[in-house]
Amino acid sequence: MSGERPKRVAIGTRPPADPQAEAWVRQGDASNLQKGELYTARLTLDVTPGMRARIKVSAFTQGITVADMLRALLEREFPEERS
């Protein structure tokens, strides 16, 4: 190497945003926005690899996500008390 610094390539300016596209991106999926508002606490649980596999297969065969399946299971076991 001759000790010269590599030539810097300028990055062009950001193209103007399409307001409709920006609004669509910020809107997101309405169901995800609702979930984000409902589920704000994370729970971490260590399970065996075999149990993890059984959970994932069960969720897949029911056509739901593992998170949704476990939320339903926990809701059945620990229902919100209503007066």
N, C-alpha and C positions, 0 to 999 in steps of 0.2 A: 504494500500500500504506500502511496506517496504522501500520506498525511493529509490529503485534502478531505474536506467534509463532503458528505454526499449532498447532491443537489436536492433542495426541497421543492416539492411540487405543491403548488397552491391548490387548495380545494375551493371549488366554486361556491357561490352563494346558494343558500337553500332556495329551491323553487317555491313560488308562492303557493300557499295551501289552498285547497278547495274547501270552502266552508262547509259544504254538505258532507264531504268525506270526513272532515275533522269531527263534525257532530256525530256522524255514524260511529266512528271509532270510540269517541268518548261515551256514547250511549251504552255500548256493550250489550251483552245478553241480559235482558231484564231478570231472568231467573238467577243468574249469577250475582247480580246486584242485590237481590233479595237475600240470597244465601249469605253474602258477605255481611249483611246487616243482622241476620239471625245468628250465624255461627261465628262468634268472635273469640272463642277460647280454643286452644289446641290441647289435645290430650295425647300423650305418648305412652304406648304400652308395648312392652317386650313380650313377644310370643315365639314359640318354636317355629323353625322353618316349615315343619309339617302342618302346624295349625294355620300359619299364614297361607300356605297353599290351599288348604281346605276352605278357608274364608274366601279367598279369591275365586276359587272354582264355584262356590255357592253363589257368590254375587254375580258371576258371569252367567251361570245357568238361569238366574232369575232376571237377567237383563238389567241389572242396576249396578251402581258403583259400590265399591267396598264401603266408602264413607256413608252413603245413603243407607246401606243395609245395617251398618253398625249403629247409626243414629236411631233407626227404627227399633233395633234390638234394645238399645239403652233406654229409649223412650218407653217401651213396654215394661222394662224392668224397673225404671225409676220415673214414673209418670209425674207430671207437674201437679202438685196438689191444688185442687180448686175448691174454693169455699162456697 
